């Protein structure tokens, strides 16, 4: 996957642009944490819950004919949890205080999700291409060890030059 440092840098920039964020996490669609900036929150648990919510949100969007999943916003008493599609292989989850400007949260979350998606998808494409090239490269057969062949001289033919006619008498 994309380098953790690059993804973490994107998460920190997001938190700088939206000061009311209390945490941000990028996870693969398999639930593994790619990078996290979630003080006081258990990132593995949030990633697992994110993937579970993602599955439900994707089915909901599909069942209602709304197309591919883009984002999910949950509002609680103390704030928001927003989840965004981040390319084909990742999701971005941000936690925000109740007083956050929701429009700004959505706008910045979408932008960051797109950037993280580019990083993750580019890394996945590079990995797939490298694997494809490794599979496509013909396996070199081990070099055959040949021993030098020597030719022995033949003795000259000696044939009798007799007239060997075969006659058939009836």
DSSP file (Angstrom, degrees, kcal/mol; ACC not computed):
  #  RESIDUE AA STRUCTURE BP1 BP2  ACC     N-H-->O    O-->H-N    N-H-->O    O-->H-N    TCO  KAPPA ALPHA  PHI   PSI    X-CA   Y-CA   Z-CA
    1    1 A X              0   0    0      0, 0.0     3,-0.1     0, 0.0   119,-0.1   0.000 360.0 360.0 360.0 177.6    0.0    0.0    0.0
    2    2 A X        -     0   0    0      1,-0.2   118,-0.1   114,-0.1     2,-0.1  -0.195 360.0 -82.0 -62.0 155.8    0.9    3.6   -0.1
    3    3 A X     >  -     0   0    0      1,-0.1     4,-2.0   116,-0.1     3,-0.3  -0.348  32.4-134.4 -63.4 136.0    3.6    4.8    2.2
    4    4 A X  H  > S+     0   0    0      1,-0.2     4,-2.8     2,-0.2     5,-0.2   0.854 103.8  57.7 -59.8 -36.1    2.4    5.4    5.7
    5    5 A X  H  > S+     0   0    0      2,-0.2     4,-2.0     1,-0.2    -1,-0.2   0.900 106.4  47.9 -64.2 -41.2    4.3    8.7    5.9
    6    6 A X  H  > S+     0   0    0     -3,-0.3     4,-1.7     2,-0.2    -1,-0.2   0.924 115.0  44.6 -66.1 -44.2    2.5   10.1    2.8
    7    7 A X  H  X S+     0   0    0     -4,-2.0     4,-2.1     1,-0.2    -2,-0.2   0.916 112.8  51.5 -66.7 -42.8   -0.9    9.1    4.0
    8    8 A X  H  X S+     0   0    0     -4,-2.8     4,-2.3     1,-0.2    -1,-0.2   0.874 106.3  55.4 -61.2 -37.7   -0.2   10.4    7.6
    9    9 A X  H  X S+     0   0    0     -4,-2.0     4,-2.2     1,-0.2    -1,-0.2   0.901 107.2  49.6 -61.1 -41.6    1.0   13.7    6.1
   10   10 A X  H  X S+     0   0    0     -4,-1.7     4,-2.1     2,-0.2    -2,-0.2   0.899 109.7  51.4 -64.4 -40.3   -2.4   14.0    4.3
   11   11 A X  H  X S+     0   0    0     -4,-2.1     4,-2.2     1,-0.2    -2,-0.2   0.910 110.3  48.5 -63.7 -41.4   -4.3   13.3    7.6
   12   12 A X  H  X S+     0   0    0     -4,-2.3     4,-1.8     2,-0.2    -1,-0.2   0.887 109.3  52.1 -67.7 -38.5   -2.3   16.0    9.4
   13   13 A X  H  X S+     0   0    0     -4,-2.2     4,-1.9     2,-0.2    -1,-0.2   0.898 108.8  51.7 -63.2 -38.8   -2.9   18.5    6.7
   14   14 A X  H  X S+     0   0    0     -4,-2.1     4,-2.1     1,-0.2    -2,-0.2   0.930 108.7  49.9 -61.9 -45.3   -6.7   17.8    7.0
   15   15 A X  H  < S+     0   0    0     -4,-2.2     6,-0.3     1,-0.2    -1,-0.2   0.823 109.7  52.1 -64.9 -29.8   -6.6   18.3   10.7
   16   16 A X  H  < S+     0   0    0     -4,-1.8     3,-0.3     1,-0.2    -1,-0.2   0.865 111.4  46.3 -72.3 -35.7   -4.8   21.6   10.2
   17   17 A X  H  < S+     0   0    0     -4,-1.9     2,-0.5     1,-0.3    -2,-0.2   0.799 121.1  37.8 -76.7 -29.1   -7.4   22.8    7.7
   18   18 A X  S >< S-     0   0    0     -4,-2.1     3,-1.9    -5,-0.2    -1,-0.3  -0.816  70.5-175.4-123.6  89.3  -10.3   21.7    9.9
   19   19 A X  T 3  S+     0   0    0     -2,-0.5    -1,-0.1    -3,-0.3    -4,-0.1   0.692  76.3  68.4 -63.0 -19.7   -9.3   22.5   13.5
   20   20 A X  T 3  S+     0   0    0     77,-0.1    77,-2.5    79,-0.1    -1,-0.3   0.440  74.0 112.7 -81.3   2.8  -12.4   20.9   15.0
   21   21 A X  E <   -A   96   0A   0     -3,-1.9    75,-0.3    -6,-0.3     3,-0.1  -0.547  45.8-171.9 -73.9 139.9  -11.3   17.4   14.0
   22   22 A X  E     -     0   0A   0     73,-2.8    17,-0.3     1,-0.4     2,-0.3   0.482  67.0  -6.6-107.7  -7.5  -10.5   15.2   16.9
   23   23 A X  E     -A   95   0A   0     72,-1.3    72,-2.8    15,-0.1    -1,-0.4  -0.940  51.7-159.8-177.5 157.9   -9.0   12.3   14.8
   24   24 A X  E     -AB  94  37A   0     13,-1.3    13,-3.1    -2,-0.3     2,-0.3  -0.987  11.9-179.3-149.7 143.3   -8.4   11.0   11.3
   25   25 A X  E     -AB  93  36A   0     68,-2.6    68,-3.1    -2,-0.3     2,-0.5  -0.998  14.4-157.2-147.0 136.7   -7.7    7.5   10.1
   26   26 A X  E     +AB  92  35A   0      9,-2.9     8,-2.7    -2,-0.3     9,-1.7  -0.969  22.7 174.5-113.9 132.5   -7.1    5.8    6.7
   27   27 A X  E     -AB  91  33A   0     64,-2.5    64,-2.7    -2,-0.5     6,-0.2  -0.956  31.5-112.1-135.5 153.4   -7.7    2.1    6.4
   28   28 A X  E >   -A   90   0A   0      4,-2.9     3,-2.3    -2,-0.3    62,-0.3  -0.398  38.7-106.8 -74.5 162.0   -7.7   -0.4    3.6
   29   29 A X  T 3  S+     0   0    0     60,-1.5    61,-0.1     1,-0.3    -1,-0.1   0.601 121.3  65.3 -68.0  -7.5  -11.0   -1.9    2.6
   30   30 A X  T 3  S-     0   0    0     59,-0.3    -1,-0.3     2,-0.2     3,-0.1   0.456 121.2-106.8 -89.5  -2.7   -9.8   -5.0    4.4
   31   31 A X  S <  S+     0   0    0     -3,-2.3     2,-0.4     1,-0.3    -2,-0.1   0.451  74.6 136.0  94.1   0.9   -9.8   -3.2    7.7
   32   32 A X        -     0   0    0     15,-0.1    -4,-2.9     1,-0.1     2,-0.3  -0.674  59.5-115.0 -84.9 136.8   -6.1   -2.8    8.2
   33   33 A X  E     -B   27   0A   0     -2,-0.4    -6,-0.3    -6,-0.2     3,-0.1  -0.538  29.8-178.9 -72.2 126.2   -4.9    0.6    9.4
   34   34 A X  E    S-     0   0A   0     -8,-2.7     2,-0.3     1,-0.4    -7,-0.2   0.857  71.4 -21.4 -88.1 -45.5   -2.8    2.4    6.7
   35   35 A X  E     -B   26   0A   0     -9,-1.7    -9,-2.9   -28,-0.1    -1,-0.4  -0.965  66.0-167.5-161.0 152.3   -2.2    5.5    8.9
   36   36 A X  E     -B   25   0A   0     -2,-0.3   -11,-0.2   -11,-0.2     2,-0.1  -1.000  24.2-178.2-150.4 147.5   -3.8    7.2   11.8
   37   37 A X  E     +B   24   0A   0    -13,-3.1   -13,-1.3    -2,-0.3     2,-0.4  -0.620  42.5 133.6-138.8  73.1   -3.9   10.4   13.8
   38   38 A X    >   -     0   0    0    -15,-0.3     3,-1.8     3,-0.2   -15,-0.1  -0.684  37.7-162.3-128.9  76.3   -6.4    9.5   16.5
   39   39 A X  T 3  S+     0   0    0     -2,-0.4     3,-0.1   -17,-0.3    -2,-0.0  -0.388  79.5   9.0 -63.5 132.4   -5.3   10.4   20.0
   40   40 A X  T 3  S+     0   0    0      1,-0.2     2,-0.4    -2,-0.1    -1,-0.3   0.463 109.6 100.4  81.3   1.2   -7.2    8.6   22.6
   41   41 A X  S <  S-     0   0    0     -3,-1.8     2,-0.9     4,-0.0    -1,-0.2  -0.946  77.7-120.3-121.1 141.1   -9.0    6.3   20.2
   42   42 A X     >  -     0   0    0     -2,-0.4     4,-2.0     1,-0.2     3,-0.3  -0.697  25.1-161.0 -79.4 106.2   -8.1    2.7   19.4
   43   43 A X  H  > S+     0   0    0     -2,-0.9     4,-2.6     1,-0.2     5,-0.2   0.838  84.6  54.9 -64.1 -36.0   -7.4    2.8   15.6
   44   44 A X  H  > S+     0   0    0      2,-0.2     4,-2.2     1,-0.2    -1,-0.2   0.895 110.0  47.7 -64.2 -38.8   -7.7   -0.9   14.9
   45   45 A X  H  > S+     0   0    0     -3,-0.3     4,-2.4     2,-0.2    -2,-0.2   0.919 112.6  48.0 -67.5 -43.8  -11.2   -0.9   16.4
   46   46 A X  H  X S+     0   0    0     -4,-2.0     4,-2.5     1,-0.2    -2,-0.2   0.901 111.5  51.4 -63.6 -40.3  -12.3    2.2   14.4
   47   47 A X  H  X S+     0   0    0     -4,-2.6     4,-2.2     2,-0.2    -2,-0.2   0.914 110.5  48.3 -63.0 -42.8  -10.9    0.7   11.2
   48   48 A X  H  X S+     0   0    0     -4,-2.2     4,-1.8     1,-0.2    -2,-0.2   0.917 113.7  46.3 -63.8 -43.2  -12.8   -2.5   11.8
   49   49 A X  H  X S+     0   0    0     -4,-2.4     4,-2.8     1,-0.2     5,-0.2   0.869 109.7  55.8 -66.9 -35.5  -16.0   -0.6   12.5
   50   50 A X  H  X S+     0   0    0     -4,-2.5     4,-2.7     2,-0.2    -2,-0.2   0.926 107.7  47.6 -61.5 -45.1  -15.4    1.6    9.4
   51   51 A X  H  X S+     0   0    0     -4,-2.2     4,-2.1     2,-0.2    -1,-0.2   0.881 111.8  50.7 -65.6 -37.0  -15.2   -1.4    7.2
   52   52 A X  H  X S+     0   0    0     -4,-1.8     4,-1.8     2,-0.2    -2,-0.2   0.940 113.1  45.0 -64.0 -46.8  -18.4   -2.8    8.6
   53   53 A X  H  X S+     0   0    0     -4,-2.8     4,-2.9     1,-0.2    -2,-0.2   0.871 109.9  56.7 -64.1 -36.5  -20.2    0.5    8.1
   54   54 A X  H  X S+     0   0    0     -4,-2.7     4,-2.7    -5,-0.2    -1,-0.2   0.917 105.1  51.1 -60.6 -44.2  -18.7    0.7    4.6
   55   55 A X  H  X S+     0   0    0     -4,-2.1     4,-2.0     2,-0.2    -1,-0.2   0.920 113.1  44.6 -60.1 -44.7  -20.2   -2.6    3.7
   56   56 A X  H  X S+     0   0    0     -4,-1.8     4,-2.5     2,-0.2    -2,-0.2   0.921 113.8  50.0 -65.8 -44.2  -23.7   -1.6    5.0
   57   57 A X  H  X S+     0   0    0     -4,-2.9     4,-2.6     1,-0.2    -2,-0.2   0.886 110.0  51.0 -63.0 -39.2  -23.4    1.8    3.2
   58   58 A X  H  X S+     0   0    0     -4,-2.7     4,-2.2    -5,-0.2    -1,-0.2   0.917 111.8  46.5 -65.2 -42.7  -22.4    0.2   -0.1
   59   59 A X  H  X S+     0   0    0     -4,-2.0     4,-2.9    -5,-0.2    -2,-0.2   0.888 112.3  51.4 -65.7 -38.1  -25.3   -2.2    0.1
   60   60 A X  H  X S+     0   0    0     -4,-2.5     4,-1.8     2,-0.2     6,-0.2   0.931 111.3  46.7 -64.4 -46.1  -27.7    0.7    0.9
   61   61 A X  H  <>S+     0   0    0     -4,-2.6     5,-2.8     1,-0.2     6,-0.6   0.898 116.0  45.9 -62.9 -40.4  -26.5    2.8   -2.0
   62   62 A X  H ><5S+     0   0    0     -4,-2.2     3,-1.1     3,-0.2    -2,-0.2   0.926 111.4  50.6 -68.4 -45.3  -26.7   -0.2   -4.3
   63   63 A X  H 3<5S+     0   0    0     -4,-2.9    -1,-0.2     1,-0.3    -2,-0.2   0.803 114.3  44.5 -65.1 -29.3  -30.2   -1.3   -3.1
   64   64 A X  T 3<5S-     0   0    0     -4,-1.8    -1,-0.3    -5,-0.2    -2,-0.2   0.398 113.3-115.9 -96.8   2.9  -31.6    2.3   -3.5
   65   65 A X  T < 5S+     0   0    0     -3,-1.1    -3,-0.2    -4,-0.3    -4,-0.1   0.785  73.5 132.9  72.8  27.3  -30.0    2.8   -6.9
   66   66 A X      < -     0   0    0     -5,-2.8    -4,-0.2     1,-0.3     2,-0.1   0.439  60.4-128.5 -92.2   0.6  -27.8    5.7   -5.7
   67   67 A X        -     0   0    0     -6,-0.6    -1,-0.3    -5,-0.1    -3,-0.1  -0.449  56.1  -3.2  90.3-162.9  -24.6    4.3   -7.4
   68   68 A X  S    S-     0   0    0     -2,-0.1     2,-0.1     1,-0.1   -10,-0.0  -0.292  82.6 -93.4 -68.3 150.6  -21.2    3.7   -5.9
   69   69 A X        +     0   0    0      1,-0.2    -1,-0.1   -15,-0.1     3,-0.1  -0.386  48.8 161.5 -62.9 136.5  -20.4    4.6   -2.3
   70   70 A X        -     0   0    0      1,-0.4    15,-2.8    -2,-0.1     2,-0.3   0.646  58.3 -15.2-121.5 -49.3  -18.9    8.1   -1.7
   71   71 A X  E     -C   84   0A   0     13,-0.2    -1,-0.4   -14,-0.1     2,-0.4  -0.994  43.6-152.9-159.4 160.1  -19.4    9.1    1.9
   72   72 A X  E     -C   83   0A   0     11,-2.7    11,-3.0    -2,-0.3     2,-0.5  -0.998  11.6-164.6-138.6 131.3  -21.2    8.3    5.1
   73   73 A X  E     -C   82   0A   0     -2,-0.4     2,-0.5     9,-0.2     9,-0.2  -0.977   4.5-174.6-123.5 125.7  -21.9   10.9    7.9
   74   74 A X  E     -C   81   0A   0      7,-2.9     7,-2.5    -2,-0.5     2,-0.5  -0.972   8.9-157.6-118.5 130.2  -23.0    9.9   11.4
   75   75 A X  E     +C   80   0A   0     -2,-0.5     5,-0.2     5,-0.2     2,-0.2  -0.934  14.4 177.9-111.2 125.5  -24.0   12.5   13.9
   76   76 A X  E >   -C   79   0A   0      3,-3.7     3,-0.5    -2,-0.5    -2,-0.0  -0.577  47.1 -93.4-111.4 179.0  -23.7   11.7   17.6
   77   77 A X  T 3  S+     0   0    0      1,-0.2     3,-0.1    -2,-0.2    21,-0.1   0.857 125.3  36.1 -60.8 -36.2  -24.5   13.8   20.7
   78   78 A X  T 3  S-     0   0    0      1,-0.2    20,-1.0    19,-0.1     2,-0.3   0.436 126.9 -56.9-103.1   0.2  -20.8   14.8   20.9
   79   79 A X  E <   -CD  76  97A   0     -3,-0.5    -3,-3.7    18,-0.2     2,-0.3  -0.997  62.1 -54.2 158.6-161.3  -19.8   15.1   17.3
   80   80 A X  E     -CD  75  96A   0     16,-2.2    16,-2.5    -2,-0.3     2,-0.4  -0.829  18.1-160.7-120.4 150.7  -19.5   13.6   13.9
   81   81 A X  E     -CD  74  95A   0     -7,-2.5    -7,-2.9    -2,-0.3     2,-0.4  -0.988  20.3-174.9-125.2 119.6  -18.0   10.5   12.3
   82   82 A X  E     -CD  73  94A   0     12,-2.5    12,-2.9    -2,-0.4     2,-0.4  -0.957   7.0-166.7-119.8 135.2  -17.5   10.9    8.5
   83   83 A X  E     -CD  72  93A   0    -11,-3.0   -11,-2.7    -2,-0.4     2,-0.4  -0.978   7.9-171.9-123.1 132.8  -16.3    8.1    6.2
   84   84 A X  E     -CD  71  92A   0      8,-2.9     8,-2.6    -2,-0.4   -13,-0.2  -0.939  29.9-110.1-125.9 143.8  -15.2    8.8    2.7
   85   85 A X  E     - D   0  91A   0    -15,-2.8     2,-0.4    -2,-0.4     6,-0.2  -0.534  29.0-165.8 -65.2 136.4  -14.3    6.5   -0.2
   86   86 A X  E  >  - D   0  90A   0      4,-2.4     4,-0.7     1,-0.4     3,-0.4  -0.706  54.5 -63.7-127.0  78.3  -10.5    6.9   -0.8
   87   87 A X  T  4 S-     0   0    0     -2,-0.4    -1,-0.4     1,-0.2    31,-0.1  -0.373  85.4 -51.3  74.2-157.8   -9.9    5.3   -4.2
   88   88 A X  T  4 S+     0   0    0     29,-0.3    -1,-0.2     1,-0.1    29,-0.0   0.713 134.2  38.3 -87.0 -22.1  -10.6    1.7   -4.8
   89   89 A X  T  4 S+     0   0    0     -3,-0.4   -60,-1.5    28,-0.2   -59,-0.3   0.367 109.8  43.1-116.5   7.2   -8.6    0.3   -1.9
   90   90 A X  E  <  -AD  28  86A   0     -4,-0.7    -4,-2.4   -62,-0.3     2,-0.3  -0.948  51.9-149.9-148.9 166.3   -9.1    2.5    1.1
   91   91 A X  E     -AD  27  85A   0    -64,-2.7   -64,-2.5    -2,-0.3     2,-0.5  -0.976  13.8-141.8-135.8 151.2  -11.4    4.6    3.2
   92   92 A X  E     -AD  26  84A   0     -8,-2.6    -8,-2.9    -2,-0.3     2,-0.4  -0.954  15.0-170.4-113.3 130.2  -10.9    7.7    5.2
   93   93 A X  E     -AD  25  83A   0    -68,-3.1   -68,-2.6    -2,-0.5     2,-0.4  -0.987   4.4-174.0-122.0 128.9  -12.6    8.2    8.6
   94   94 A X  E     -AD  24  82A   0    -12,-2.9   -12,-2.5    -2,-0.4     2,-0.4  -0.943  12.8-151.1-123.0 145.9  -12.6   11.5   10.4
   95   95 A X  E     -AD  23  81A   0    -72,-2.8   -73,-2.8    -2,-0.4   -72,-1.3  -0.943  21.8-179.2-113.7 134.1  -13.9   12.4   13.8
   96   96 A X  E     -AD  21  80A   0    -16,-2.5   -16,-2.2    -2,-0.4   -75,-0.2  -0.956  28.5-106.1-137.4 153.4  -15.1   15.9   14.5
   97   97 A X  E >   - D   0  79A   0    -77,-2.5     3,-1.5    -2,-0.3   -18,-0.2  -0.269  38.4-108.6 -69.0 162.2  -16.5   18.0   17.4
   98   98 A X  T 3  S+     0   0    0    -20,-1.0   -19,-0.2     1,-0.3    -1,-0.1   0.758 116.4  59.5 -64.6 -25.0  -20.2   18.9   17.4
   99   99 A X  T 3  S+     0   0    0    -21,-0.2    -1,-0.3   -79,-0.1   -79,-0.1   0.330  78.0 124.6 -89.5   9.0  -19.4   22.5   16.6
  100  100 A X  S <  S-     0   0    0     -3,-1.5     2,-0.9   -80,-0.2     3,-0.1  -0.335  73.9-109.9 -66.6 148.0  -17.6   21.7   13.3
  101  101 A X     >  -     0   0    0      1,-0.2     4,-2.5     2,-0.1     5,-0.2  -0.732  30.6-156.6 -75.4 108.6  -18.8   23.4   10.1
  102  102 A X  H  > S+     0   0    0     -2,-0.9     4,-2.7     1,-0.2     5,-0.2   0.857  88.8  54.9 -63.4 -37.1  -20.3   20.4    8.4
  103  103 A X  H  > S+     0   0    0      2,-0.2     4,-2.5     1,-0.2    -1,-0.2   0.929 110.9  45.0 -60.8 -44.6  -20.0   21.8    5.0
  104  104 A X  H  > S+     0   0    0      2,-0.2     4,-2.7     1,-0.2     5,-0.3   0.894 111.6  53.7 -65.3 -40.4  -16.3   22.4    5.5
  105  105 A X  H  X S+     0   0    0     -4,-2.5     4,-2.4     2,-0.2    -2,-0.2   0.935 111.7  44.7 -58.4 -48.0  -15.9   18.9    7.0
  106  106 A X  H  X S+     0   0    0     -4,-2.7     4,-2.3     2,-0.2    -2,-0.2   0.929 114.9  47.8 -64.3 -46.2  -17.5   17.4    3.9
  107  107 A X  H  X S+     0   0    0     -4,-2.5     4,-2.0    -5,-0.2    -2,-0.2   0.948 117.1  40.5 -60.9 -51.8  -15.5   19.4    1.4
  108  108 A X  H  X S+     0   0    0     -4,-2.7     4,-2.5     1,-0.2     5,-0.2   0.861 113.9  54.1 -68.8 -35.6  -12.1   18.9    3.1
  109  109 A X  H  X S+     0   0    0     -4,-2.4     4,-2.6    -5,-0.3    -1,-0.2   0.901 108.4  49.4 -64.1 -40.9  -12.9   15.2    3.8
  110  110 A X  H  X S+     0   0    0     -4,-2.3     4,-2.2    -5,-0.2    -2,-0.2   0.927 112.3  47.9 -63.2 -44.7  -13.7   14.6    0.1
  111  111 A X  H  X S+     0   0    0     -4,-2.0     4,-2.1     2,-0.2    -2,-0.2   0.929 114.4  45.1 -62.6 -45.6  -10.5   16.3   -1.0
  112  112 A X  H  X S+     0   0    0     -4,-2.5     4,-2.8     1,-0.2     5,-0.3   0.898 111.2  53.4 -67.1 -39.9   -8.3   14.4    1.4
  113  113 A X  H  X S+     0   0    0     -4,-2.6     4,-2.4    -5,-0.2    -1,-0.2   0.900 108.8  50.1 -59.9 -40.8  -10.1   11.1    0.5
  114  114 A X  H  X S+     0   0    0     -4,-2.2     4,-2.1     2,-0.2    -2,-0.2   0.914 111.8  47.5 -64.5 -42.8   -9.4   11.7   -3.1
  115  115 A X  H  X S+     0   0    0     -4,-2.1     4,-2.1     2,-0.2    -2,-0.2   0.917 113.4  47.0 -66.0 -42.9   -5.7   12.4   -2.5
  116  116 A X  H  X S+     0   0    0     -4,-2.8     4,-2.8     1,-0.2     5,-0.2   0.906 110.2  54.4 -64.6 -39.8   -5.3    9.4   -0.3
  117  117 A X  H  X S+     0   0    0     -4,-2.4     4,-2.9    -5,-0.3   -29,-0.3   0.895 106.7  51.1 -59.6 -40.8   -7.1    7.3   -2.9
  118  118 A X  H  X S+     0   0    0     -4,-2.1     4,-2.3     2,-0.2     5,-0.2   0.918 112.0  47.1 -62.7 -43.2   -4.6    8.5   -5.5
  119  119 A X  H  X S+     0   0    0     -4,-2.1     4,-2.0     2,-0.2    -2,-0.2   0.944 116.6  42.5 -62.6 -48.5   -1.7    7.5   -3.3
  120  120 A X  H  X S+     0   0    0     -4,-2.8     4,-2.3     1,-0.2    -2,-0.2   0.918 116.3  47.1 -67.6 -44.6   -3.1    4.1   -2.4
  121  121 A X  H  X S+     0   0    0     -4,-2.9     4,-2.5    -5,-0.2    -1,-0.2   0.882 111.0  51.8 -67.3 -37.7   -4.3    3.3   -6.0
  122  122 A X  H  X S+     0   0    0     -4,-2.3     4,-2.3    -5,-0.3    -1,-0.2   0.913 111.6  47.2 -64.0 -41.6   -1.0    4.3   -7.5
  123  123 A X  H  X S+     0   0    0     -4,-2.0     4,-2.2    -5,-0.2    -2,-0.2   0.906 112.6  49.1 -65.7 -41.3    0.9    2.1   -5.1
  124  124 A X  H  X S+     0   0    0     -4,-2.3     4,-2.4     2,-0.2    -2,-0.2   0.895 111.4  49.6 -65.5 -39.6   -1.5   -0.8   -5.8
  125  125 A X  H  X S+     0   0    0     -4,-2.5     4,-2.5     2,-0.2    -2,-0.2   0.903 110.9  49.5 -65.6 -41.2   -1.1   -0.3   -9.6
  126  126 A X  H  X S+     0   0    0     -4,-2.3     4,-2.2     2,-0.2    -2,-0.2   0.902 112.2  48.1 -64.4 -40.7    2.7   -0.3   -9.3
  127  127 A X  H  X S+     0   0    0     -4,-2.2     4,-2.2     2,-0.2    -2,-0.2   0.910 112.6  48.2 -65.8 -42.4    2.7   -3.4   -7.2
  128  128 A X  H  X S+     0   0    0     -4,-2.4     4,-2.4     2,-0.2    -2,-0.2   0.895 111.6  50.3 -65.2 -40.1    0.4   -5.2   -9.7
  129  129 A X  H  X S+     0   0    0     -4,-2.5     4,-2.5     2,-0.2    -2,-0.2   0.906 110.3  49.4 -65.2 -41.6    2.5   -4.1  -12.6
  130  130 A X  H  X S+     0   0    0     -4,-2.2     4,-2.0     2,-0.2    -1,-0.2   0.902 112.5  47.7 -64.0 -40.6    5.7   -5.4  -11.0
  131  131 A X  H  X S+     0   0    0     -4,-2.2     4,-2.0     2,-0.2    -2,-0.2   0.892 111.3  51.1 -66.6 -39.2    4.0   -8.7  -10.2
  132  132 A X  H  X S+     0   0    0     -4,-2.4     4,-2.5     1,-0.2    -2,-0.2   0.905 110.2  48.9 -65.2 -41.7    2.7   -8.9  -13.8
  133  133 A X  H  X S+     0   0    0     -4,-2.5     4,-1.8     1,-0.2    -1,-0.2   0.880 110.1  51.7 -66.0 -36.9    6.2   -8.3  -15.2
  134  134 A X  H  < S+     0   0    0     -4,-2.0    -1,-0.2     1,-0.2    -2,-0.2   0.886 113.6  44.1 -66.0 -37.5    7.6  -10.9  -12.9
  135  135 A X  H  < S+     0   0    0     -4,-2.0    -2,-0.2     1,-0.2    -1,-0.2   0.862 114.5  49.3 -73.5 -35.9    5.1  -13.4  -14.1
  136  136 A X  H  < S+     0   0    0     -4,-2.5     2,-0.3    -5,-0.2    -2,-0.2   0.760  86.5  98.1 -77.5 -25.6    5.4  -12.5  -17.8
  137  137 A X  S  < S-     0   0    0     -4,-1.8     2,-0.1    -5,-0.2     3,-0.0  -0.466  84.2-116.5 -66.6 125.8    9.2  -12.7  -17.8
  138  138 A X        -     0   0    0     -2,-0.3     2,-0.5     1,-0.1    -1,-0.1  -0.383  26.8-114.7 -66.6 138.4   10.2  -16.1  -19.2
  139  139 A X        -     0   0    0     -4,-0.1     2,-0.3    -2,-0.1    -1,-0.1  -0.591  32.3-122.7 -72.4 125.1   12.0  -18.2  -16.7
  140  140 A X        -     0   0    0     -2,-0.5     2,-0.2     1,-0.1    -1,-0.1  -0.532  22.1-127.9 -73.4 129.0   15.5  -18.7  -18.0
  141  141 A X        -     0   0    0     -2,-0.3     3,-0.1     1,-0.1    -1,-0.1  -0.483  35.5 -95.1 -72.5 146.1   16.4  -22.3  -18.4
  142  142 A X        -     0   0    0     -2,-0.2    -1,-0.1     1,-0.1     2,-0.1  -0.352  50.2 -96.0 -61.3 143.1   19.5  -23.3  -16.7
  143  143 A X        -     0   0    0      1,-0.1     2,-0.3    -3,-0.1    -1,-0.1  -0.365  40.2-120.9 -62.7 133.1   22.5  -23.2  -19.1
  144  144 A X        -     0   0    0     -3,-0.1     2,-0.8    -2,-0.1    -1,-0.1  -0.574  17.0-138.5 -77.7 135.7   23.2  -26.6  -20.6
  145  145 A X        -     0   0    0     -2,-0.3     2,-0.4    -3,-0.0    -1,-0.0  -0.850  25.5-172.6 -94.9 117.7   26.6  -27.9  -19.9
  146  146 A X        -     0   0    0     -2,-0.8     2,-0.4     3,-0.0     3,-0.0  -0.877  16.5-138.1-112.5 143.4   27.9  -29.6  -23.0
  147  147 A X        -     0   0    0     -2,-0.4     2,-0.2     1,-0.1    -2,-0.0  -0.753  34.0-100.0 -95.3 146.8   31.0  -31.5  -23.3
  148  148 A X        -     0   0    0     -2,-0.4     2,-0.5     1,-0.1    -1,-0.1  -0.438  36.4-140.1 -67.5 133.0   33.2  -31.0  -26.3
  149  149 A X        -     0   0    0     -2,-0.2     2,-0.4    -3,-0.0    -1,-0.1  -0.785  13.3-157.7 -96.6 135.9   32.7  -33.8  -28.8
  150  150 A X        -     0   0    0     -2,-0.5     2,-0.5     2,-0.0     0, 0.0  -0.876   8.0-139.2-112.2 147.8   35.6  -35.1  -30.6
  151  151 A X        -     0   0    0     -2,-0.4     2,-0.4     0, 0.0    -2,-0.0  -0.885  10.1-144.9-108.3 132.2   35.5  -36.9  -33.9
  152  152 A X        -     0   0    0     -2,-0.5     2,-0.1     1,-0.1    -2,-0.0  -0.752  27.0-109.6 -93.7 142.8   37.6  -39.9  -34.6
  153  153 A X        -     0   0    0     -2,-0.4     2,-0.3     1,-0.1    -1,-0.1  -0.438  32.4-128.4 -70.7 141.1   38.9  -40.3  -38.1
  154  154 A X        -     0   0    0     -2,-0.1     2,-0.3     1,-0.1    -1,-0.1  -0.601  19.2-113.0 -89.5 150.3   37.3  -43.2  -40.1
  155  155 A X        -     0   0    0     -2,-0.3     3,-0.1     1,-0.1    -1,-0.1  -0.589  43.7 -98.0 -75.7 143.1   39.3  -45.7  -41.8
  156  156 A X        -     0   0    0     -2,-0.3     2,-0.2     1,-0.1    -1,-0.1  -0.299  42.9-105.7 -62.8 148.8   39.0  -45.5  -45.6
  157  157 A X        -     0   0    0     -3,-0.1     2,-0.6     1,-0.0    -1,-0.1  -0.500  27.5-158.8 -75.8 138.8   36.5  -47.9  -47.1
  158  158 A X        +     0   0    0     -2,-0.2     2,-0.4    -3,-0.1    -1,-0.0  -0.951  18.3 170.8-119.3 112.7   37.9  -50.8  -48.9
  159  159 A X        -     0   0    0     -2,-0.6     2,-0.4     2,-0.0    -2,-0.0  -0.954  33.8-121.9-122.1 141.6   35.5  -52.3  -51.4
  160  160 A X        -     0   0    0     -2,-0.4     2,-0.6     1,-0.1    -2,-0.0  -0.651  16.6-144.3 -78.8 134.8   36.2  -54.9  -53.9
  161  161 A X        +     0   0    0     -2,-0.4     2,-0.3     2,-0.1    -1,-0.1  -0.279  47.9 141.7 -96.5  48.3   35.5  -53.7  -57.3
  162  162 A X        -     0   0    0     -2,-0.6     2,-1.2     1,-0.1    -2,-0.0  -0.610  62.9-108.1 -88.1 151.9   34.2  -57.0  -58.6
  163  163 A X        -     0   0    0     -2,-0.3     2,-1.2     1,-0.1    -2,-0.1  -0.689  37.5-173.1 -80.6 103.4   31.3  -57.1  -61.0
  164  164 A X        +     0   0    0     -2,-1.2     2,-0.4     2,-0.0    -1,-0.1  -0.570  15.4 164.3-102.6  69.7   28.7  -58.5  -58.7
  165  165 A X        -     0   0    0     -2,-1.2     2,-0.6     1,-0.0    -2,-0.0  -0.680  28.5-144.5 -87.0 140.2   25.9  -59.0  -61.1
  166  166 A X        -     0   0    0     -2,-0.4     2,-0.5     2,-0.0    -2,-0.0  -0.896  17.2-168.1-103.3 126.3   23.2  -61.1  -60.0
  167  167 A X        -     0   0    0     -2,-0.6     2,-0.7     2,-0.0    -2,-0.0  -0.914   9.2-154.8-116.7 142.5   21.7  -63.2  -62.7
  168  168 A X        -     0   0    0     -2,-0.5     2,-0.5     2,-0.0    -2,-0.0  -0.951   9.6-164.8-116.5 120.7   18.6  -65.1  -62.4
  169  169 A X              0   0    0     -2,-0.7    -2,-0.0     1,-0.1     0, 0.0  -0.872 360.0 360.0-106.1 137.3   18.2  -68.0  -64.6
  170  170 A X              0   0    0     -2,-0.5    -1,-0.1     0, 0.0    -2,-0.0   0.448 360.0 360.0-109.5 360.0   14.9  -69.5  -65.1
